[in-house]
Amino acid sequence: MQILNTLTVLALVVMSFALIVAVPVLYASNEDSGRSNRLILLGGIAWVGLVLLNWGVSYFVV
């Protein structure tokens, strides 16, 4: 279970770094703003999902 906890933390860190880079790039791009906003929203939802998954897994790791 501890390995699963480590993997969820790693996924959360990777997603956080990806959003740190992607959000400013998508806001600065001149492409379709609806598509950019949708990608940012999906990234945010995925990040919140990873936070909740990490919380759930860490609940079982003492």
TITORGU-907860 format. One record per atom (N, C-alpha, C, O): residue in three letters; atom name; residue number from 1; z, x, y negated. Coordinates in nm, 2 decimals, padded with zeros to 4 digits, m for minus. Layout:
N
  residu  atome  num       w       u       v
     ALA     CA  NUM       Z       X       Y
...
END
This chain:
62
  residu  atome  num       w       u       v
     MET      N    1   00.00   00.08   00.12
     MET     CA    1   00.00   00.00   00.00
     MET      C    1   00.00   00.09  m00.13
     MET      O    1  m00.05   00.05  m00.23
     GLN      N    2   00.06   00.20  m00.11
     GLN     CA    2   00.06   00.29  m00.23
     GLN      C    2  m00.07   00.35  m00.27
     GLN      O    2  m00.11   00.37  m00.38
     ILE      N    3  m00.16   00.37  m00.16
     ILE     CA    3  m00.30   00.41  m00.19
     ILE      C    3  m00.37   00.30  m00.26
     ILE      O    3  m00.45   00.33  m00.35
     LEU      N    4  m00.35   00.18  m00.22
     LEU     CA    4  m00.42   00.07  m00.29
     LEU      C    4  m00.37   00.06  m00.44
     LEU      O    4  m00.45   00.03  m00.53
     ASN      N    5  m00.25   00.08  m00.46
     ASN     CA    5  m00.19   00.08  m00.60
     ASN      C    5  m00.26   00.19  m00.68
     ASN      O    5  m00.30   00.17  m00.80
     THR      N    6  m00.27   00.31  m00.62
     THR     CA    6  m00.34   00.42  m00.69
     THR      C    6  m00.48   00.39  m00.72
     THR      O    6  m00.53   00.42  m00.83
     LEU      N    7  m00.55   00.33  m00.63
     LEU     CA    7  m00.69   00.29  m00.65
     LEU      C    7  m00.71   00.19  m00.76
     LEU      O    7  m00.80   00.19  m00.84
     THR      N    8  m00.61   00.09  m00.77
     THR     CA    8  m00.62  m00.01  m00.88
     THR      C    8  m00.59   00.05  m01.01
     THR      O    8  m00.66   00.02  m01.11
     VAL      N    9  m00.50   00.15  m01.02
     VAL     CA    9  m00.48   00.22  m01.14
     VAL      C    9  m00.60   00.30  m01.18
     VAL      O    9  m00.64   00.30  m01.30
     LEU      N   10  m00.66   00.37  m01.09
     LEU     CA   10  m00.78   00.45  m01.12
     LEU      C   10  m00.89   00.35  m01.17
     LEU      O   10  m00.96   00.39  m01.26
     ALA      N   11  m00.91   00.24  m01.11
     ALA     CA   11  m01.02   00.15  m01.15
     ALA      C   11  m00.99   00.10  m01.29
     ALA      O   11  m01.08   00.08  m01.37
     LEU      N   12  m00.86   00.07  m01.32
     LEU     CA   12  m00.82   00.03  m01.46
     LEU      C   12  m00.85   00.13  m01.56
     LEU      O   12  m00.89   00.10  m01.67
     VAL      N   13  m00.82   00.26  m01.53
     VAL     CA   13  m00.84   00.37  m01.62
     VAL      C   13  m00.99   00.39  m01.64
     VAL      O   13  m01.03   00.41  m01.76
     VAL      N   14  m01.07   00.38  m01.54
     VAL     CA   14  m01.22   00.40  m01.55
     VAL      C   14  m01.27   00.28  m01.63
     VAL      O   14  m01.36   00.31  m01.72
     MET      N   15  m01.23   00.16  m01.61
     MET     CA   15  m01.28   00.05  m01.69
     MET      C   15  m01.24   00.06  m01.83
     MET      O   15  m01.32   00.02  m01.92
     SER      N   16  m01.12   00.11  m01.86
     SER     CA   16  m01.07   00.12  m02.00
     SER      C   16  m01.16   00.22  m02.07
     SER      O   16  m01.20   00.20  m02.18
     PHE      N   17  m01.19   00.34  m02.01
     PHE     CA   17  m01.28   00.44  m02.07
     PHE      C   17  m01.42   00.38  m02.09
     PHE      O   17  m01.48   00.41  m02.19
     ALA      N   18  m01.47   00.31  m01.99
     ALA     CA   18  m01.60   00.25  m02.01
     ALA      C   18  m01.60   00.15  m02.12
     ALA      O   18  m01.70   00.15  m02.20
     LEU      N   19  m01.50   00.07  m02.14
     LEU     CA   19  m01.50  m00.02  m02.25
     LEU      C   19  m01.48   00.05  m02.39
     LEU      O   19  m01.54   00.01  m02.49
     ILE      N   20  m01.40   00.16  m02.39
     ILE     CA   20  m01.39   00.24  m02.51
     ILE      C   20  m01.52   00.29  m02.56
     ILE      O   20  m01.55   00.29  m02.68
     VAL      N   21  m01.61   00.33  m02.47
     VAL     CA   21  m01.74   00.38  m02.51
     VAL      C   21  m01.84   00.26  m02.53
     VAL      O   21  m01.92   00.26  m02.62
     ALA      N   22  m01.84   00.16  m02.44
     ALA     CA   22  m01.94   00.06  m02.44
     ALA      C   22  m01.93  m00.04  m02.56
     ALA      O   22  m02.03  m00.08  m02.62
     VAL      N   23  m01.81  m00.08  m02.60
     VAL     CA   23  m01.79  m00.18  m02.70
     VAL      C   23  m01.85  m00.13  m02.84
     VAL      O   23  m01.93  m00.21  m02.90
     PRO      N   24  m01.82  m00.01  m02.89
     PRO     CA   24  m01.88   00.03  m03.01
     PRO      C   24  m02.03   00.05  m03.00
     PRO      O   24  m02.11   00.02  m03.10
     VAL      N   25  m02.08   00.10  m02.89
     VAL     CA   25  m02.22   00.11  m02.87
     VAL      C   25  m02.29  m00.02  m02.87
     VAL      O   25  m02.40  m00.04  m02.93
     LEU      N   26  m02.24  m00.12  m02.80
     LEU     CA   26  m02.30  m00.25  m02.80
     LEU      C   26  m02.29  m00.32  m02.94
     LEU      O   26  m02.39  m00.39  m02.97
     TYR      N   27  m02.19  m00.30  m03.01
     TYR     CA   27  m02.18  m00.36  m03.15
     TYR      C   27  m02.28  m00.29  m03.24
     TYR      O   27  m02.33  m00.35  m03.33
     ALA      N   28  m02.30  m00.16  m03.22
     ALA     CA   28  m02.39  m00.09  m03.31
     ALA      C   28  m02.54  m00.11  m03.28
     ALA      O   28  m02.63  m00.08  m03.36
     SER      N   29  m02.57  m00.16  m03.16
     SER     CA   29  m02.71  m00.17  m03.12
     SER      C   29  m02.77  m00.29  m03.19
     SER      O   29  m02.70  m00.38  m03.23
     ASN      N   30  m02.90  m00.28  m03.21
     ASN     CA   30  m02.98  m00.38  m03.28
     ASN      C   30  m03.04  m00.48  m03.18
     ASN      O   30  m03.12  m00.56  m03.22
     GLU      N   31  m03.01  m00.47  m03.06
     GLU     CA   31  m03.07  m00.56  m02.96
     GLU      C   31  m03.01  m00.69  m02.97
     GLU      O   31  m02.93  m00.73  m03.06
     ASP      N   32  m03.04  m00.78  m02.87
     ASP     CA   32  m02.99  m00.91  m02.86
     ASP      C   32  m02.84  m00.92  m02.87
     ASP      O   32  m02.77  m00.87  m02.77
     SER      N   33  m02.78  m00.98  m02.97
     SER     CA   33  m02.64  m00.98  m02.99
     SER      C   33  m02.57  m01.07  m02.89
     SER      O   33  m02.46  m01.05  m02.85
     GLY      N   34  m02.64  m01.17  m02.85
     GLY     CA   34  m02.58  m01.26  m02.74
     GLY      C   34  m02.56  m01.19  m02.61
     GLY      O   34  m02.46  m01.21  m02.55
     ARG      N   35  m02.65  m01.11  m02.58
     ARG     CA   35  m02.64  m01.03  m02.45
     ARG      C   35  m02.53  m00.93  m02.47
     ARG      O   35  m02.45  m00.91  m02.37
     SER      N   36  m02.52  m00.86  m02.58
     SER     CA   36  m02.41  m00.77  m02.61
     SER      C   36  m02.27  m00.83  m02.60
     SER      O   36  m02.18  m00.78  m02.54
     ASN      N   37  m02.26  m00.95  m02.67
     ASN     CA   37  m02.14  m01.02  m02.67
     ASN      C   37  m02.10  m01.07  m02.53
     ASN      O   37  m01.98  m01.06  m02.49
     ARG      N   38  m02.19  m01.11  m02.45
     ARG     CA   38  m02.17  m01.15  m02.31
     ARG      C   38  m02.12  m01.03  m02.23
     ARG      O   38  m02.03  m01.05  m02.15
     LEU      N   39  m02.18  m00.91  m02.25
     LEU     CA   39  m02.13  m00.79  m02.17
     LEU      C   39  m01.99  m00.75  m02.21
     LEU      O   39  m01.91  m00.71  m02.13
     ILE      N   40  m01.96  m00.76  m02.34
     ILE     CA   40  m01.83  m00.73  m02.39
     ILE      C   40  m01.73  m00.83  m02.33
     ILE      O   40  m01.62  m00.79  m02.29
     LEU      N   41  m01.76  m00.96  m02.33
     LEU     CA   41  m01.67  m01.06  m02.27
     LEU      C   41  m01.65  m01.04  m02.12
     LEU      O   41  m01.54  m01.05  m02.08
     LEU      N   42  m01.76  m01.01  m02.05
     LEU     CA   42  m01.74  m00.98  m01.91
     LEU      C   42  m01.66  m00.86  m01.88
     LEU      O   42  m01.58  m00.86  m01.79
     GLY      N   43  m01.68  m00.75  m01.96
     GLY     CA   43  m01.60  m00.63  m01.95
     GLY      C   43  m01.45  m00.66  m01.98
     GLY      O   43  m01.36  m00.61  m01.91
     GLY      N   44  m01.42  m00.74  m02.08
     GLY     CA   44  m01.28  m00.78  m02.11
     GLY      C   44  m01.22  m00.86  m02.00
     GLY      O   44  m01.10  m00.84  m01.97
     ILE      N   45  m01.30  m00.96  m01.94
     ILE     CA   45  m01.24  m01.04  m01.83
     ILE      C   45  m01.22  m00.95  m01.71
     ILE      O   45  m01.12  m00.97  m01.64
     ALA      N   46  m01.31  m00.86  m01.68
     ALA     CA   46  m01.29  m00.77  m01.57
     ALA      C   46  m01.16  m00.68  m01.59
     ALA      O   46  m01.09  m00.65  m01.50
     TRP      N   47  m01.14  m00.63  m01.72
     TRP     CA   47  m01.03  m00.55  m01.75
     TRP      C   47  m00.90  m00.63  m01.73
     TRP      O   47  m00.80  m00.58  m01.67
     VAL      N   48  m00.89  m00.76  m01.77
     VAL     CA   48  m00.78  m00.84  m01.76
     VAL      C   48  m00.75  m00.87  m01.61
     VAL      O   48  m00.64  m00.87  m01.56
     GLY      N   49  m00.86  m00.89  m01.53
     GLY     CA   49  m00.85  m00.91  m01.39
     GLY      C   49  m00.79  m00.78  m01.32
     GLY      O   49  m00.71  m00.80  m01.23
     LEU      N   50  m00.83  m00.67  m01.36
     LEU     CA   50  m00.78  m00.54  m01.31
     LEU      C   50  m00.63  m00.53  m01.34
     LEU      O   50  m00.55  m00.48  m01.26
     VAL      N   51  m00.59  m00.56  m01.46
     VAL     CA   51  m00.45  m00.56  m01.50
     VAL      C   51  m00.37  m00.65  m01.41
     VAL      O   51  m00.26  m00.61  m01.36
     LEU      N   52  m00.41  m00.77  m01.39
     LEU     CA   52  m00.34  m00.86  m01.31
     LEU      C   52  m00.34  m00.82  m01.16
     LEU      O   52  m00.24  m00.83  m01.09
     LEU      N   53  m00.45  m00.76  m01.11
     LEU     CA   53  m00.45  m00.71  m00.98
     LEU      C   53  m00.36  m00.59  m00.96
     LEU      O   53  m00.29  m00.58  m00.86
     ASN      N   54  m00.35  m00.51  m01.06
     ASN     CA   54  m00.26  m00.39  m01.06
     ASN      C   54  m00.12  m00.44  m01.06
     ASN      O   54  m00.03  m00.39  m00.99
     TRP      N   55  m00.09  m00.54  m01.14
     TRP     CA   55   00.05  m00.60  m01.14
     TRP      C   55   00.08  m00.66  m01.01
     TRP      O   55   00.20  m00.64  m00.96
     GLY      N   56  m00.01  m00.73  m00.95
     GLY     CA   56   00.02  m00.79  m00.82
     GLY      C   56   00.04  m00.68  m00.71
     GLY      O   56   00.13  m00.70  m00.62
     VAL      N   57  m00.04  m00.58  m00.71
     VAL     CA   57  m00.02  m00.47  m00.61
     VAL      C   57   00.10  m00.40  m00.63
     VAL      O   57   00.18  m00.36  m00.54
     SER      N   58   00.13  m00.36  m00.76
     SER     CA   58   00.25  m00.29  m00.78
     SER      C   58   00.38  m00.36  m00.76
     SER      O   58   00.49  m00.30  m00.74
     TYR      N   59   00.37  m00.50  m00.75
     TYR     CA   59   00.49  m00.58  m00.72
     TYR      C   59   00.54  m00.55  m00.58
     TYR      O   59   00.65  m00.55  m00.55
     PHE      N   60   00.44  m00.52  m00.49
     PHE     CA   60   00.47  m00.49  m00.35
     PHE      C   60   00.51  m00.34  m00.32
     PHE      O   60   00.56  m00.31  m00.22
     VAL      N   61   00.48  m00.25  m00.41
     VAL     CA   61   00.51  m00.11  m00.40
     VAL      C   61   00.64  m00.09  m00.47
     VAL      O   61   00.65  m00.11  m00.59
     VAL      N   62   00.74  m00.04  m00.40
     VAL     CA   62   00.87  m00.02  m00.46
     VAL      C   62   00.89   00.13  m00.48
     VAL      O   62   01.00   00.17  m00.53
END
